[in-house]
Amino acid sequence: MCSESNDKPAAGVLAMGCVTTQKPSRNHSEETKRRGWHYREVMETAGLRYHGCTLRNFVASNESQHRVKTEMTEFCRNIQANVAGGRNLILFGPTGTGKDHLMAAGIRAAIRDVGASVKWANGVELFARVRDNMKNGGSEKAVANEFTEPDVLAISDPVPPMGGLTNFQMAFLQRIIDARYRRFLATWITINVANGREAEERIGTPAVDRLRHGCLQLFCNWGSYRKGIQAAAAED
């Protein structure tokens, strides 16, 4: 289970400029527009399906879903402290349970409520990006830096459908997570695994260990929403 604190110093870190939530806005209207633009930019990367995902439109029809929704609501209610404190978020469980919907709702709160900088990374595309960059003469470090700068890095399912990551992929993911961990920057992740042991097997114990420290960890253990839609359509 996760501890309740990342043990971040109460003062001094924010002054480094890593967290945009503390930067005063000279013009409220301009800041609102900036946040709206940034939210749309992130959602274009995530996929327009996730644009407008909120906790309000996350349908909770059983006890497990209500519990997760309640904990995410509390997480978003304290979004400024969670972003400033670099609190991680792990959403795990079977495919099709709305984990990315919940993460997108958290992103919406982080950007619109406190002006955080956010980057969304699909696991497959993340590794393809570093591979292609290196093929074109670029460096692994350049890509890694891109993912260690934002206040919140949201990673959607970094594991392949079968098996685990390659040694290179595991090392690259570890590099990003460790760099963010040392800088008290929040990493949010959705992962299709049944438990912590499977997560460690598929993305590596060091990465999971750092993600767990001070995190909110939610087990989305219910049936696939997509399969439910397909079943309903078949009955019609």
N, C-alpha and C positions, 0 to 999 in steps of 0.2 A: 504494500500500500504506500501511498505517497505521504510525505511529511507536509506540514502546513506552511513551511517557510523555505525560501531559497537562501536565507541568511544573508540577504543583500544589505550592505551598509545603509543606514538610514539617510545619510547625506554624503555628498561628494561625487557619487557616480553620475547623477543626473546632470551635474555641471559639465560633464564631458561632452554633452550634446548628442548622446546616443539615442535619447528618447525625445521624440518631437512633441510629445504631449505637454512638455513644460515650456515650449516656446510661445511667447505671447503673440497674439495676432493684432496687427495694426488696424486691420479693417475686418470687422466681423463678417460682412457680406462676402468679401474676397476669400476669407478663410473657409466659409461655408461652401463656396463654389469649388475651391481647391479640394476640399474633402470629397465633394460629390464627384469631381473629375477622377480623383484617385480611386474611389470605390468602383466607378465604372471601368477604369483601366484594369484593376485587379480581377473584376468579374469577367472581363473579356478573356483574360488568361485562363481563368478557372473554367469558363464555359457559360454561355448566357443562361443555361438551365439554372444556375445558382444565383443569378441576379434576382434580388428581391427575397431571397431566403431569409426568414426570420424565425424566431422561436414561436411567435404567434401563429405562423402558418405551418409549424411542424405538428403533424397530427399525432397525438398521444392517445392510444386506445387501450393500453394495458398498464399494469402497475410498473413494470420495468421502464417503459417509455415515459411515464409520468415522473418517475424518480430522476431519470437522466435529464428530462426537460427542466425539472425544478433545479437541479444542480447547475445546469448550463445557464439558467436564468439568474441564479445567484452569481455565477462567474461573470456574466455580462453586467450585472448591476454594479460590480466592483471592478469594472474593466480598466479604469485608470490605474488603480493600484496593481492589478495583475499585469498590465503591460509595463508599467514603470518598474515593477519588481522582477520582470523577466519570467513570469510564471508559465510553465509549460502546460500543454493540454494534450492528452492522449485519448483518442476515441477508437476503441477496438471492438471487434466482433465480426460476425458473418457479413458477406457482401449484401448490398441492397437494403441496408437498415437505416439509411439516412445520416450516416456519419459525416459525409461531406456537407449535407444540408446544415447540420449543427455547427460545423466549423465555419461555414459561410456566414451563419448568423452571428457568430463571434467576431468575424472579420468586419461585418457591417457595424457592429458596436464599436470596435477598436478604431475604425476610421471615422465614422460619423460622430461619435460621442467625444473622442479625445484626440482625433487628428493623427493617429499613429500611422507610420509608414509600414506597409504590408507587401509581402511578395508571396504569390501562390506558385507552387511547383508541383506538377504532376510527376510522380516517381519515375515513370518511363521516360518522360521528356527531360527530366533533370539529368539523368545519366546519358541520354542521347546528346544533350547540349555539350557536356564536357567532352564527350567522345569526338563530336564533330569539330569542336573548337581546337582540340589537340591535332586532329587530322589536318586542319587548315593552318597549322603553325602556331596556334595560340597555346596558352599554358593552362594547366589545371588550376593554378593559383588564381588566375584572373576570373575564372568561373566561380571558384569557391568564394572569392571576395564579394562577388555579386550577391551571393546568398547569405553572407554574414553581416551585411550592412543594415537591413531594415529592422524596425522595432519588433515586427512579428514575421516569422517565416512559417507559412502554412504548407505542409507537405501532404499531398493526397496519395495514400497507398504506395509506398516505395517498393513493396515486394512484388515479384513476378507471380503470376497465377500458380505456377508450380515451382517448387524448390526455393532456394534462397538466392541472395545476391552473390555476384562474383566477388573475388577478393578485392579487385579494384573498386567495384561499386561500394562495397562495405567500407573500405578505407576512405573513400571520398565522402560518403555520408557521415562517417565518424568525424572526419575533419571539419565539416560544416557544423555539426551538432556540438562538438567540443569547443570550437571557436566561439559559438554563440553562448554556450554555457559559461565560459570564462568571462564573457562580457555582460552577463546578466541580460541577455536578449531572449525573448520568448520564442520557443519553437512549438508549433501546434502540428499534430500529425494524426491522420486517420490510417488505420492499418487493419487488414483483413486477417486477423489471427484470433485464436480461441482463448489465449492466455499469455502471461508474461514469458513463460518458457518458450513458447513457439515464437514469440517476438524476438527473443534473444537468439534463437537458432537461425532466424531468417534475416535479421539485420545487424546482429552482433551484440554481445553483452555490453561492451563499453558504451555504445550509443544508447541502448535502452536504459542503462544505469543512469546516465546523465539526464535523459528525458524524464525519468521518474522523479528525480530530485525536486521536491516542492511542487509537483504537478497536480493538476486535476485529472484523474484517470477514470474514464467512464466506459463501462462494458455495455455495448449496444447488443444485447442478447435477445433478439426476437427475429421473427420471420422477415424475409425480403419483401420490401414494398413493391418492387417491380414484379415479383412472382405473384403477389396478390392481385395486382392489376391484370396480369395475364390470365390468371384463373377466373377472375370476374368476367373478363371479355369472352373467355371460352364458354362460360355458362350462358351468356347472352346469345 
